[in-house]
Amino acid sequence: MKKKNPILRIALTHLFSKKRQTVVAMLGVTFGIAIFIFQGGLMTGFQKTFIDQTVNTTANIRIYNEPKKERPFLITEVYASGEWLVVRNQKPREELPGIKNASAIVAELEKNPEITGVSPFLSSQVIFKLGLAEVSGRVSGVDIERENLIFDVEENMVEGSISKLATMNNGIILGDGLAELLGAKMNDNILLISPMGVSVEVKVAGINHSGLTEVDKQRAYLSIRNTQKLLLADGSYITDINLKLKDFNKAEILARELEKKFGYRCLDWKEANVNVFGIFKIQNLITYLIIISILVVSGFGIFNILMMIIYEKLPDIAILKAVGYKDRDIMKIFLTESLIIGFTGGIFGLVLGFLLQQIIGNIEMDIKGFVSMKYLQFNNSPIFFVSAFIFGLVATALAGYFPARKASRVDAIDIIRAK
Amino acid sequence: MSREIIIRTQNLGKIFRDPVEFHALKKINLEIYRGEFSAITGASGSGKSTLLYVLSTLDTDYTGKLFFEEEDLSQKSKNGLAELRNQKIGFVFQFHYLLHDFTVIENVMLPGLKLGLLSESQLRKKALEKLEILGLPDQAEKKAGKLSGGQQQRVAIARAMINDPVIIFGDEPTGNLDSVNTKNVFDVFKSLKEQFNQTILVVTHDQEFAGKTDRIIKLHDGEVVKD
């Protein structure tokens, strides 16, 4: 201890005179921060993984024709005055909910510099049939090259390739979950039956793994033409247009613009996953409540030890004041003590939290739930660690502030007179 | 020869309001001169310690006026008073008030570290000199709590001297010491006065101790009855 600063020296001497309590208080901070890093890291890491996978599998913006719930009948529109108009059991016209003049819209969208990928598609419920297995799911009729620009389909191929789908005239790419349910392998012939009663035989050209379990269990890619056949639709029939943006954070704004321009519903990715983000919010709230309560507990540990030191060292405080130490010097002494505890405990907490992340993150889990991942994904960005550390320091500074203020307000005379 | 006034009071009074209103000091007019070794005496409850706390700026809740080297202290802030004590006032209390977790020399250096005029090594040298004056150079690196009562009181005096104060205040400095150590402390004060012209003001109920000083200020019921 060769420091010139008497305040730091006094603070250190106080802490060394109460080694055990100091260590306990430090451990409180250590665990607080370690749990911050572990729990918070797990939560944000998971959410980031989910968002990444979601962004990769949901279009940044999806344009489609939302069927209106109430469609006025033609007759009521023509006879708007509406008196004495009784036509019972009217039946709406059967129509396909497509996007009209889709190719013109696609051409228009491709000119927009914010948009890097445009993929028109149509989808339909189908029943997949292979031998005895019958599974219901969806087919997406896509131009696979365009689709690849948006969703990195090629990168997620487990078997086969997208070029095969593009060149075969009756190819299909199955989600890996779906293939498993059907027991389908490459080059198997699968029968698709549409709600229109049309059946088409296709050949497995590839198996794909997007990472989102629900999607992989249900979805298959088909060519646009074959899907139109399933729906008995003409060659210009398209139900959706998927878009990829340069910056997916701008999706919300752009979606509103496009909605105005084309008159079709434009769903951005956040909106499409709104229920998931709601869950995230609650998850985060719970996590941070846990972390805060742990830090509050460690704060009490610091508060406790400081109060103990202060009561024991009242004569020291009195004499320091008598020989010219100011109130704020006394305050600094005890704040320094709490910050030393917070800083040291915090450093150990960072190390412990990092080790926990490394150890748990290297255990193979093979989780198949909401998203499928092999290992737990932690948020280990430096900013996250720094914020955990700062959070810990702020908590300890707060815990130290009140005892320190109390010490600084001690009246030297009261103590000297009391003896 | 006109003597330099260190402390001057004008109608200095002190009222305790709790539990009942009580005039501890009444209209005290005093002058303390440079180089004076004086004692304030009186029965317990006469207000002598109260007077010392007010004169030494620790107690700021008084009426009347207090001048330190002709500067009106009622104008000074709390921090200003702390600085004044640090630079110009030394304290010796009945219960030494050493910081027991620190070594003797660190205790002596504490006010000097706060003042911050000297480097650590210069300050250490100066602290050793002061300890030598008090006959304790060999105890410098011991923990303060390990010393005997008489030794601790001499360390406290060394601490009071470290910043070369204008005045040293003693609050019953021998109240807790046996006769040998009492004589020791008196001799130290006396030689400080004689060698360094140090101004010293001591509160004591020890008549023998008081009798050997230059000047006795006797208090009774908050008033100076003999000077």
Chai-1 contact restraints between the chains, C-beta under 6 A:
chainA,res_idxA,chainB,res_idxB,connection_type,confidence,min_distance_angstrom,max_distance_angstrom,comment,restraint_id
A,K4,B,E120,contact,1.0,0.0,6.0,A-B,restraint_1
A,P6,B,L113,contact,1.0,0.0,6.0,A-B,restraint_2
A,T13,B,D101,contact,1.0,0.0,6.0,A-B,restraint_3
A,S17,B,D101,contact,1.0,0.0,6.0,A-B,restraint_4
A,P315,B,Y97,contact,1.0,0.0,6.0,A-B,restraint_5
A,D316,B,L99,contact,1.0,0.0,6.0,A-B,restraint_6
A,I319,B,Y97,contact,1.0,0.0,6.0,A-B,restraint_7
A,A322,B,F91,contact,1.0,0.0,6.0,A-B,restraint_8
A,V323,B,P111,contact,1.0,0.0,6.0,A-B,restraint_9
A,G324,B,A82,contact,1.0,0.0,6.0,A-B,restraint_10
A,G324,B,R85,contact,1.0,0.0,6.0,A-B,restraint_11
A,G324,B,N86,contact,1.0,0.0,6.0,A-B,restraint_12
A,G324,B,P111,contact,1.0,0.0,6.0,A-B,restraint_13
A,G324,B,K114,contact,1.0,0.0,6.0,A-B,restraint_14
A,Y325,B,K114,contact,1.0,0.0,6.0,A-B,restraint_15
A,K326,B,N79,contact,1.0,0.0,6.0,A-B,restraint_16
A,K326,B,A82,contact,1.0,0.0,6.0,A-B,restraint_17
A,A412,B,L58,contact,1.0,0.0,6.0,A-B,restraint_18
A,I413,B,Y53,contact,1.0,0.0,6.0,A-B,restraint_19
A,I413,B,L58,contact,1.0,0.0,6.0,A-B,restraint_20
A,I413,B,D59,contact,1.0,0.0,6.0,A-B,restraint_21
A,K419,B,F95,contact,1.0,0.0,6.0,A-B,restraint_22
